[in-house]
Amino acid sequence: MRRRSFLKSSAAFLGAASLGGFGASRAWADEVRSYPIDTPAVTTRERMLSFPLTLTPGLEKNELHHVSRYGEFGYGEWTFGSGLPVMERLDLMPAGYVRPDNLEKERLLRFFSFADVHITDKEAPNQLILFQQIDPVSHRNTSIYSPVMPYTTQVLDVAVQTVNDLHRRDPFDFGITLGDACNDPMYNATRWFIDVLDGKVITPSSGAHVGADSIDYQMPFQAAGLDSDIPWYMVLGNHDHFFIGSFPLDAEPSLGLRESYTADSVWAAGSPIRMEDFSSFPPVFDYRNLRADPLFYPGVLNGTTTNGDIVLAGSTDDLAFGGQAPRVVPDPDRRPLVPSEWMDEFFNTTSHPVGHGFNLIDRDTGNPEDAAFACYSFVPKAEIPLKIIVLDVTQSSDDGSFDIHGHGYLDSRRLEWLQAELDSGQANNQLMIIAAHIPIGVSPIGSHLEWWAGDENTKPGYENAVDLEELVAILQGAPNLLMWLAGHRHFNVVKAFPSADTSRPEQGFWQVETSSLRDFPQQFRSYEVYLNSDYTVSIEAVNVDVAVAGGTPAAQSRKFAIAAQQIIQNDIKLNSPNFATVGGHGTIPVLSMDPTRPQSDDPTALDPSIRYEDLSTAEVPVPYHASCNAELVKPLSPEMVAHLRQTFAFQN
């Protein structure tokens, strides 16, 4: 950032901030608007977004913040193309299986999933925005900066309205959010998330509320709220209780993480990522480096500018700062929440069920561990033998690790609870779906998204209670398990975990990931679970684009989300080779990312159970844009078939 432009934008921001002041009158909040959607809403079966995946010339990845130049290169322009067919997947079925021509089916359940909404307070003083520009390792990290950050509440509102429109024509039984409701565990961001679903007036700004009377993403608006007859449930994600989804709030008090949220100046930080961290494999990031020299002011977004320009960012020794941290208007509503406090907020709601799943946990025992326990199960329809198992697989804040806390993890209590839920589901002849935040068997080793193997700093008693091979075996030991739902990676990947015993194909299960509502492709998923007349189960998992109307903040967010994908070029067809076991941290090994398929050192040996629809035969072919629609067929055990025959009879 040039010093002249930096000083100009910083002065404008601080001048505007001084006009408001914390606790100033909010007359602008009395004039709220609403943002209707483009109806009728449709799924990607009917149409898909179409735009060029690459543009030349273009901006570099570290120039993502040059939003004013997007029009110069044509970034973010899109049209609609043909729909994406639903791909039949028979990976779990025994060899030689042929679907009957006269197959009948009865729908058991219809629901939807949101994931990774990442509601963001773009004016908070403790972000890491600048590192997306200056740190080569962070150039692809849109969690710390993306031009979509100002619009997270408005996009969620449009997604809710899209659900409502689909629901009026074909009702949903429930909805579930698969974690990362917020980009940070802040009180105000958590309230914005819940209040959008409740249909309240949203004031999507903080501090001095600059721009609230003139800038679209800052203006208060009336959220539509989820239709009152749709219950919705919540899963805990890593961003919901770690600093920017990565670091424990209180594990290292000297860092001042907790205090940084409500401070009156921008938090000075060093990069937690250093190139020397890559001297070992997988690399170890150390969050204590956040306070190591050299320090930077990572900046905030300027709510008085239409593009959300970055201000108050640069080196701490820059003369522009005069030796002092740049000031912001503090806001006590930015205070961070620990998991028990975060879950408490879901009881302050007008939608249902009160607690949104956390009401199903006995949390008032006086034991702090019970208050923070985020696992529960529920039966969506009393007449259907199917339960949803909501499983917290995020790391513990007290595990001692200084690494990024985005791994999959189960402590002994959560593992025992999961085993008991699976056992009871089998004993009670219930079909089962696990809803978790983090997927399994798909993240490359060293990506900091994979199943945690611990490190040399792990405290005794906080080791992962199960490795990935053991976990998959436990899941395969419950033949009534249909699928594992997840978010976290912001992808729409469908993966098969076939049975290890070819004589017991019913022990296989599916994994379905839902992409982010915040980042490209800004989609959610709908699911329809069917019992087929041959007593197999089919799950139709279909992506849905939010039905943005032109000229709204959400439409601008879509444009920016597409532009960010065109610039950053994230691999939207990610399929990683299953490398053999490699050395880990010290004496701790890192195991293969998928123990169910052969080990290989061949970088071209991709996972055959991850496939993408070929649009070359479509009537109007369009490039693949991160969606995956599939019908997932699952065999059932003889015991479950016999049980279902007593309730569900077919003519053929």
Long-range contacts (C-beta under 8 A, 24 or more apart in sequence): 1-310, 1-313, 1-314, 3-318, 3-320, 6-311, 6-313, 6-314, 6-320, 7-320, 9-302, 9-305, 9-309, 9-311, 10-311, 10-312, 10-320, 10-326, 12-302, 12-304, 12-311, 13-210, 13-300, 13-302, 13-304, 13-311, 13-312, 14-326, 14-327, 16-208, 16-210, 16-211, 16-303, 16-304, 17-207, 17-208, 17-210, 17-328, 17-329, 18-208, 19-208, 19-210, 20-207, 20-208, 20-209, 20-210, 20-329, 21-208, 21-329, 22-207, 22-208, 22-329, 22-330, 22-331, 24-208, 24-209, 26-203, 26-209, 26-212, 28-209, 28-212, 28-213, 28-219, 28-220, 29-201, 29-203, 29-212, 29-220, 31-220, 32-201, 32-219, 32-220, 32-221, 32-222, 33-219, 33-220, 33-221, 33-222, 34-221, 34-222, 34-223, 34-224, 35-154, 35-157, 35-158, 35-221, 35-549, 35-552, 35-553, 35-554, 36-161, 36-549, 37-158, 37-161, 37-162, 37-165, 37-546, 37-547, 37-548, 37-549, 38-547, 38-548, 38-549, 38-550, 39-165, 39-547, 40-165, 40-169, 41-161, 41-162, 41-165, 41-166, 41-544, 41-547, 42-547, 43-83, 43-166, 43-526, 43-542, 43-543, 43-544, 43-545, 43-629, 44-83, 44-84, 44-523, 44-542, 44-543, 44-544, 44-545, 44-627, 44-629, 45-83, 45-84, 45-85, 45-86, 45-542, 45-629, 46-83, 47-80, 47-81, 47-82, 47-83, 48-80, 48-81, 48-82, 48-83, 48-84, 48-545, 48-622, 48-625, 48-627, 49-78, 49-79, 49-80, 49-81, 49-521, 49-545, 49-562, 49-625, 50-78, 50-79, 50-80, 50-81, 50-622, 50-623, 50-625, 51-76, 51-77, 51-78, 51-79, 51-562, 51-566, 51-625, 52-566, 52-623, 53-565, 53-566, 53-623, 53-625, 54-566, 54-569, 55-566, 58-566, 58-567, 59-567, 60-567, 61-139, 61-140, 61-567, 61-568, 61-569, 62-132, 62-133, 62-134, 62-136, 62-139, 63-133, 63-567, 64-132, 64-133, 64-142, 64-145, 64-146, 64-147, 64-564, 64-567, 64-568, 65-132, 65-133, 65-145, 65-147, 65-309, 65-310, 67-147, 67-307, 67-308, 67-309, 67-560, 67-563, 68-307, 70-559, 70-560, 70-563, 75-559, 75-562, 75-563, 75-566, 75-567, 76-558, 76-559, 76-560, 76-562, 76-563, 76-566, 77-559, 77-562, 78-558, 78-559, 78-562, 81-620, 81-622, 82-615, 82-618, 82-619, 82-620, 82-621, 82-622, 83-618, 84-543, 84-613, 84-615, 84-627, 84-629, 85-613, 85-618, 85-629, 86-540, 86-542, 86-629, 86-630, 86-631, 87-611, 87-613, 87-628, 87-629, 87-630, 87-631, 88-630, 88-631, 88-633, 89-494, 89-496, 89-510, 89-611, 89-630, 89-631, 89-632, 89-633, 90-633, 91-496, 91-498, 91-508, 91-609, 92-496, 92-498, 92-499, 92-505, 92-508, 92-509, 92-510, 92-632, 92-633, 92-634, 92-635, 93-505, 93-536, 93-633, 93-635, 94-502, 94-505, 94-635, 95-502, 97-635, 99-534, 99-633, 100-533, 100-534, 100-652, 102-533, 102-652, 103-532, 103-533, 103-534, 104-532, 104-533, 104-650, 104-651, 104-652, 105-530, 105-531, 105-532, 105-533, 105-538, 106-530, 106-531, 106-648, 106-650, 107-528, 107-529, 107-530, 108-381, 108-384, 108-386, 108-431, 108-529, 108-530, 108-531, 108-537, 109-173, 109-380, 109-381, 109-384, 109-386, 109-527, 109-528, 109-529, 110-170, 110-171, 110-172, 110-173, 110-526, 110-527, 110-528, 110-529, 111-172, 111-173, 111-174, 111-175, 111-176, 111-380, 111-526, 111-527, 112-163, 112-166, 112-172, 112-175, 112-176, 112-524, 112-525, 112-526, 112-527, 112-544, 113-175, 113-176, 113-177, 113-178, 113-435, 113-485, 113-487, 113-514, 113-524, 113-525, 113-527, 114-156, 114-159, 114-175, 114-176, 114-177, 114-178, 114-514, 114-517, 114-524, 115-177, 115-178, 115-179, 115-180, 115-486, 115-487, 115-488, 115-490, 115-513, 115-514, 115-515, 115-516, 115-517, 115-524, 116-178, 116-179, 116-180, 116-237, 116-239, 116-487, 116-488, 116-490, 116-514, 116-515, 116-516, 116-517, 116-518, 116-519, 117-152, 117-155, 117-156, 117-177, 117-180, 117-181, 117-182, 117-193, 117-516, 117-517, 117-518, 118-143, 118-152, 118-180, 118-181, 118-182, 118-183, 118-239, 118-516, 118-517, 118-518, 118-519, 119-152, 119-153, 119-156, 119-181, 119-182, 119-183, 119-189, 119-190, 119-192, 119-193, 120-149, 120-150, 120-152, 120-182, 120-183, 120-184, 120-189, 120-518, 121-184, 121-186, 121-188, 121-189, 121-206, 121-334, 122-149, 122-150, 122-300, 122-301, 122-303, 122-308, 123-205, 123-206, 123-207, 123-210, 123-300, 123-301, 123-303, 123-328, 124-184, 124-186, 124-206, 124-261, 124-300, 124-334, 125-260, 125-261, 125-263, 125-264, 125-265, 125-266, 125-267, 125-300, 125-328, 125-330, 126-243, 126-257, 126-260, 126-261, 126-263, 126-266, 126-267, 126-269, 127-244, 127-298, 127-299, 127-300, 128-244, 128-269, 128-298, 129-298, 129-299, 129-300, 129-301, 129-310, 129-313, 130-296, 130-297, 130-298, 130-299, 130-310, 130-313, 130-314, 131-271, 131-273, 131-296, 131-298, 134-271, 134-296, 135-271, 135-273, 136-275, 137-273, 137-275, 138-271, 138-273, 139-568, 140-568, 140-570, 142-519, 142-564, 142-568, 143-183, 143-239, 143-244, 143-245, 144-244, 145-310, 146-518, 146-519, 146-560, 146-561, 146-564, 147-307, 147-308, 147-560, 147-563, 147-564, 148-518, 148-519, 148-557, 148-560, 148-561, 148-564, 149-183, 149-301, 149-308, 150-204, 150-217, 150-218, 150-301, 150-303, 150-308, 150-553, 151-217, 151-553, 151-554, 151-556, 151-557, 151-560, 152-183, 152-192, 152-204, 152-518, 153-192, 153-196, 153-202, 153-204, 153-221, 153-223, 154-204, 154-217, 154-221, 154-552, 154-553, 154-554, 154-557, 155-517, 155-518, 155-522, 155-546, 155-554, 155-557, 156-193, 156-196, 156-197, 156-517, 157-196, 157-202, 157-221, 157-223, 157-224, 157-554, 158-546, 158-547, 158-548, 158-552, 158-554, 159-517, 159-524, 159-546, 160-196, 160-197, 160-223, 160-224, 160-225, 160-226, 161-224, 161-547, 162-524, 162-544, 162-546, 162-547, 163-226, 163-227, 163-230, 163-524, 164-224, 164-226, 164-227, 164-230, 165-547, 166-526, 166-544, 167-227, 167-230, 168-227, 171-229, 172-230, 172-526, 173-380, 173-381, 174-230, 174-231, 174-232, 174-233, 174-380, 175-226, 175-230, 175-231, 175-232, 175-233, 176-232, 176-233, 176-234, 176-235, 176-388, 176-390, 176-435, 176-485, 177-232, 177-233, 177-234, 177-235, 178-235, 178-237, 178-435, 178-436, 178-437, 178-485, 178-486, 178-487, 178-488, 178-514, 179-235, 179-236, 179-237, 179-238, 179-239, 179-240, 179-394, 179-436, 179-437, 179-438, 179-487, 179-488, 180-237, 180-238, 180-239, 180-240, 180-245, 180-437, 180-487, 180-488, 180-516, 181-234, 181-237, 181-239, 181-240, 182-239, 182-240, 183-239, 183-244, 183-245, 183-518, 184-239, 184-243, 184-244, 184-245, 184-261, 184-336, 185-239, 185-240, 185-241, 185-242, 185-243, 185-249, 185-336, 185-337, 185-338, 185-342, 186-261, 186-333, 186-334, 186-335, 186-336, 186-337, 187-333, 187-334, 187-335, 187-336, 187-337, 187-345, 188-331, 188-333, 188-334, 190-240, 190-337, 190-342, 190-345, 191-333, 191-345, 194-345, 194-346, 194-348, 194-349, 195-223, 196-223, 196-225, 197-223, 197-225, 197-226, 197-232, 197-349, 197-351, 198-223, 198-225, 198-226, 198-349, 198-350, 198-351, 199-223, 199-224, 199-225, 199-226, 199-350, 199-351, 200-225, 200-350, 205-303, 206-331, 206-333, 206-334, 207-328, 207-329, 207-330, 207-331, 208-329, 209-303, 210-302, 210-303, 210-304, 211-303, 211-304, 211-305, 212-303, 214-304, 215-303, 215-304, 215-305, 215-306, 216-306, 216-552, 216-553, 216-556, 217-303, 217-308, 217-553, 217-556, 218-303, 225-351, 226-351, 228-351, 228-352, 231-351, 231-352, 231-353, 231-380, 232-351, 232-356, 233-353, 233-356, 233-357, 233-378, 233-388, 233-390, 233-435, 234-346, 234-356, 234-357, 234-358, 235-374, 235-390, 235-391, 235-392, 235-435, 235-436, 235-437, 235-487, 236-339, 236-342, 236-343, 236-374, 236-392, 236-394, 236-437, 237-394, 237-437, 237-487, 237-488, 238-394, 238-395, 238-405, 238-406, 238-437, 238-438, 238-488, 240-339, 240-342, 240-394, 241-337, 241-338, 241-339, 241-342, 241-394, 241-397, 242-394, 242-395, 242-397, 242-405, 243-287, 243-336, 245-405, 245-406, 246-272, 246-287, 246-404, 246-405, 246-406, 247-272, 247-287, 247-290, 247-404, 247-405, 248-397, 248-398, 248-405, 249-336, 249-338, 249-397, 250-338, 250-397, 251-397, 251-398, 251-400, 252-287, 252-288, 252-402, 254-291, 255-287, 255-288, 255-290, 255-291, 256-291, 257-290, 257-336, 258-336, 261-334, 261-335, 261-336, 262-330, 262-331, 262-332, 262-334, 262-335, 263-328, 263-330, 264-327, 264-328, 264-329, 264-330, 265-324, 265-325, 265-326, 265-327, 265-328, 266-297, 266-298, 266-299, 266-300, 266-312, 266-313, 266-325, 266-326, 266-327, 266-328, 267-297, 267-298, 267-325, 268-295, 268-296, 268-297, 268-316, 268-325, 269-295, 269-296, 269-298, 270-294, 270-295, 270-296, 271-296, 272-404, 280-583, 280-585, 281-445, 281-446, 281-582, 281-583, 282-445, 282-446, 282-447, 282-448, 282-582, 282-584, 282-585, 282-590, 283-446, 284-402, 284-403, 284-455, 284-585, 285-402, 285-403, 285-404, 285-448, 286-402, 286-403, 287-402, 287-403, 287-404, 288-402, 297-321, 297-325, 297-326, 300-328, 338-372, 338-397, 339-372, 339-374, 340-368, 340-371, 340-372, 343-371, 343-372, 343-374, 357-390, 369-413, 373-413, 373-414, 375-414, 375-417, 375-418, 377-421, 379-430, 385-428, 385-429, 385-430, 385-431, 385-643, 385-644, 385-647, 386-430, 386-431, 386-432, 386-433, 386-529, 387-421, 387-425, 387-430, 387-431, 387-432, 387-433, 388-432, 388-433, 388-434, 388-435, 389-418, 389-421, 389-422, 389-425, 389-432, 389-433, 389-434, 389-435, 390-435, 390-436, 391-418, 391-434, 391-435, 391-436, 392-436, 392-437, 393-436, 393-437, 393-438, 394-437, 394-438, 395-452, 396-462, 398-459, 398-462, 399-458, 399-459, 399-462, 400-457, 400-458, 400-459, 400-462, 401-454, 401-455, 401-457, 401-458, 402-457, 403-448, 403-455, 403-457, 404-448, 406-438, 406-448, 406-449, 406-488, 407-438, 407-448, 407-449, 407-450, 407-451, 407-452, 408-438, 408-439, 408-440, 408-450, 408-451, 408-452, 408-468, 409-451, 409-452, 409-464, 410-464, 410-465, 410-466, 410-471, 411-462, 411-464, 411-465, 412-465, 414-465, 415-465, 415-466, 418-474, 419-474, 422-474, 422-475, 422-477, 422-478, 422-481, 423-478, 425-478, 425-480, 425-481, 426-478, 426-479, 426-480, 429-480, 429-639, 429-640, 429-643, 430-480, 431-480, 431-482, 431-529, 431-537, 431-640, 432-478, 432-480, 432-481, 432-482, 433-481, 433-482, 433-483, 433-484, 433-485, 434-475, 434-481, 434-483, 434-484, 434-485, 435-485, 436-484, 436-485, 436-486, 437-486, 437-487, 437-488, 438-486, 438-488, 439-484, 439-486, 439-488, 439-489, 439-493, 439-495, 439-511, 439-513, 440-468, 440-471, 440-472, 440-484, 440-486, 440-511, 441-468, 441-472, 441-495, 441-497, 441-511, 441-593, 441-594, 441-595, 441-596, 442-489, 442-493, 442-495, 442-511, 442-513, 442-574, 442-576, 442-593, 442-594, 442-607, 442-610, 443-489, 443-576, 443-593, 444-576, 444-593, 445-579, 445-582, 445-590, 445-592, 445-593, 446-590, 449-488, 449-489, 450-590, 450-593, 451-591, 451-593, 453-584, 453-585, 453-588, 453-589, 453-590, 453-591, 454-585, 454-588, 455-584, 455-585, 455-586, 455-588, 456-585, 456-586, 456-587, 456-588, 467-591, 468-591, 468-592, 468-593, 468-594, 468-595, 469-591, 469-595, 472-497, 472-595, 472-596, 473-500, 475-509, 476-500, 476-507, 476-508, 476-509, 477-507, 479-504, 479-506, 479-507, 479-636, 479-637, 479-640, 480-636, 480-637, 480-640, 481-509, 482-509, 482-510, 482-529, 482-537, 482-539, 482-634, 483-509, 483-510, 483-511, 483-512, 483-539, 483-632, 483-634, 484-509, 484-510, 484-511, 484-512, 485-511, 485-512, 485-513, 485-514, 486-511, 486-512, 486-513, 486-514, 487-513, 487-514, 487-515, 487-516, 488-513, 489-513, 489-574, 490-515, 490-516, 490-519, 491-515, 491-572, 491-574, 491-626, 492-521, 492-523, 492-525, 492-543, 492-626, 492-627, 492-628, 493-574, 493-575, 493-610, 493-628, 494-541, 494-610, 494-611, 494-628, 494-630, 494-632, 495-607, 495-609, 495-610, 496-609, 496-632, 497-596, 497-609, 498-596, 498-609, 500-596, 504-637, 505-635, 506-634, 506-635, 506-636, 506-637, 506-640, 508-634, 508-635, 509-634, 510-539, 510-632, 510-634, 512-539, 512-541, 512-630, 512-632, 515-543, 515-626, 517-546, 518-561, 519-561, 519-564, 520-561, 520-562, 520-564, 520-565, 520-570, 520-572, 520-626, 521-545, 521-561, 521-565, 521-572, 521-625, 521-626, 521-627, 522-546, 522-557, 522-558, 522-561, 523-626, 523-627, 531-644, 531-648, 532-633, 533-650, 533-651, 533-652, 535-636, 535-641, 535-644, 535-645, 536-633, 536-634, 536-635, 536-636, 537-633, 537-634, 537-636, 538-631, 538-632, 538-633, 538-634, 539-631, 539-632, 539-634, 540-629, 540-630, 540-631, 540-632, 541-628, 541-629, 541-630, 541-631, 541-632, 542-629, 543-627, 543-628, 543-629, 572-624, 572-625, 572-626, 573-612, 573-624, 575-606, 575-607, 575-610, 576-606, 576-607, 577-602, 577-603, 577-604, 577-605, 577-606, 578-605, 578-607
